[in-house]
Amino acid sequence: MSYSVQNFGTMLLDHVRRDAYLEVIRRLAPGCRVLDLGAGTGFFSIAALNAGADHVVAVDVNSAVNQLTRVLKTTPYEARCEVLNADIREIELEPFDLIIADLRGPTPFYGDGLEVMSYARQNLLTEKGKLIPEEDQLMACVVSLPNWYRDVSEPWSLPGADWSSYRDSVLSTPTSLSTVDKSTMFSKPVCWHRIDYSDAGHIEKRKFGSQNTITISQSGLVHGVLCWFETVLTEDIGYRTEPSNHKPTYGRLLLPFLTPVAVSAGQECDLTVQCYRLKKNWTWDWGIHGDALMARNSSVGVGFL
Ligand SMILES: C[S@@+](CC[C@H](N)C(=O)[O-])C[C@H]1O[C@@H](n2cnc3c(N)ncnc32)[C@H](O)[C@@H]1O
């Protein structure tokens, strides 16, 4: 996905994400040679220079980064910052003490972000260099979203034909939701995968996922599995995109069920979430089992996130 300058502006307004990255930069950038990987507008590059970085290289495959050259002229840092409009894997660079990256979408399974992180870890760090983020925990719970379900299903019950094939296609497509209230959560969150960015072999894998037992917390109908992440950028600095009043930059990922599923408070179920790379796309498989199968769905053929 190619972001517009407006998209980059919206990302910067997410103060939870921004403040966490800025805190890491303030703590780790002084005296370092820093790579702003996927720099976008170069906001983190300027922050690193403000914090006392020796030298910063801002790289983005998106040509918006070229405008940073003009912005640098308004700062005292022009001589200490290189701006490169390129794919990081196609240029030669000396290693860095610190690499700052946020290549995620609603989850880290987004485009070739993980491959790029693996490349950076293996090729662009000094021996003691740090890659930010350090870890992402992938979280999930079942959610009740009757209004969302009604809105996406309604068009496909109009008269004239059986449109349910279209409805099923919509309901098999992972969707990013920006606002999700805590009250929609019908089970406690479970961690279904942990990404350790210090392990290049692990992040290069193409298949991730697990099955975990969840306990249903309220009786009613659930409409899908909601996924989000909790990141450790470094040490005690991180942030999470769990359901709350906060609207995270990339939203949270909803994996819908084809039909609403009735659940009862206290009921135990197995929640499965799996995600794998099929050619250029991430494909998802998800479902819940109680004594019998309650819901199972997959984005094969329609997934694009
Ligand atoms: C989510 S944006 C983050 C922008 C900015 N760092 C921020 O946090 O506001 C991720 C950026 O990474 C860039 N990107 C992704 N893969 C890349 C690659 N292989 N080489 C260079 N840039 C890449 C994308 O073009 C996008 O602009």
The ligand as an ORCA input file, in Angstrom:
! r2SCAN-3c Opt
* xyz 0 1
  C       3.549      2.856      8.465
  S       4.582      3.856      7.535
  C       5.520      4.657      8.798
  C       5.947      6.055      8.438
  C       6.712      6.792      9.531
  N       7.899      6.068      9.927
  C       5.839      6.989     10.748
  O       5.968      6.175     11.650
  O       5.065      7.925     10.786
  C       5.704      2.635      6.928
  C       6.556      3.131      5.796
  O       7.514      2.127      5.492
  C       7.787      2.209      4.096
  N       8.415      0.956      3.652
  C       7.863     -0.273      3.670
  N       8.727     -1.175      3.148
  C       9.847     -0.500      2.829
  C      11.093     -0.875      2.239
  N      11.324     -2.141      1.885
  N      12.030      0.073      2.040
  C      11.789      1.366      2.368
  N      10.613      1.786      2.914
  C       9.665      0.870      3.140
  C       6.409      2.457      3.488
  O       6.523      3.032      2.198
  C       5.783      3.414      4.513
  O       5.989      4.748      4.133
*
